[in-house]
Amino acid sequence: MAQKTEQSLAERLIAGDKRALARAITLIENDDPAGWELVREVFPRTGRARIVGLTGPPGVGKSTLIGALTTEMRKADRDVAVLSIDPSSPFTRGALLGDRIRLSDHFLDAGVFIRSMASRGALGGLSEATLQAALLMDASGKDDVFIETVGVGQAEIDIVDHGDTIVLVLMPGSGDSIQALKAGVMEIPDVICVNKADHPMTDTMIREIRGVLSLGPPTSWRVPIVRTEAAKGEGVAELAEKIAEHRAHIEAEGTLEERRARNLRNEVLELAASRMRRRLEAAVGDDASVRELLDRVVKREIDPASAAKDLLEREDG
């Protein structure tokens, strides 16, 4: 009976049922076996959607920008899904309300699906749940999937592996934005968006960005810098055009499939690593010999690397 229910959920999801999609993502977030079975079932139907990752420091206006981009896509009659990654506690729900208010213009649009996900949510966490949710959105028939992350750091560097095209959003006059330039984050984006471009420091910032980009190795794609004022809708059409141009470029040179292959390989390794870690953490509580091994490390009787080797050998055995 359970198998029949989940098959029905898969059929509804593939048919574009928003409630089925919401339910499926919840199963994945909760690490429910039915969710993983569902992904298995619909996975052959994925690979059609354009996956766009948007990252950048907090406060640069990514949610407003995604709302404006969604409006552009809907003008072209494209179905859109938005996955907003909230770095706050899943209990306090910090940024979720603000993100959803900024996207509220699209709540009643049947062609738009919006979902927030806590990066430190139950069990699955960011690496396990994010790409799975994007795959489900893809399988449900969405043309564009926007993945929004907050902040610039290791989590954002990891999450760009989930996108076909990566947009780095910055704003002038922000210390965080300048820090992003210094942190090597400039190697990530395919398109750079300078939002809130009515700021007097905009020209200076764009010169700085061009200077940093010029230091990188030559590539077949020249990263464009687009000025936007998302709250007014200015420059958004050009940003949408550059996203489309990048997609056409990587399709033409054959690197789209290479990116997706890399992303999926990384996903397999991340899933295996996180599940292995959970098994090892469970063993600490259940296995007296593991607790004894860790106590020996604390007492400086054995070094951490040797203890880790011992644990892995036990797992292999």
Secondary structure, DSSP 8 states (H G I E B T S, - for coil): -HHHHHHHHHHHHHTT-HHHHHHHHHHHHTT-HHHHHHHHHHGGG-S-SEEEEEEB-TTS-HHHHHHHHHHHHHHTT--EEEEEEE-S-TTT-TTHHHHHHHTGGGTT-TTEEEEEEETT-SSSHHHHHHHHHHHHHHHTT-SEEEEE--BSSHHHHHHGGG-SEEEEEE-TT-HHHHHHHHTTGGGS-SEEEE-STTSTTHHHHHHHHHHHHHTS---SS---EEE-BGGGTBTHHHHHHHHHHHHHHHHHHTHHHHHHHHHHHHHHHHHHHHHHHHHHHHHHHH-HHHHHHHHHHHTTSS-HHHHHHHHHHHHH-
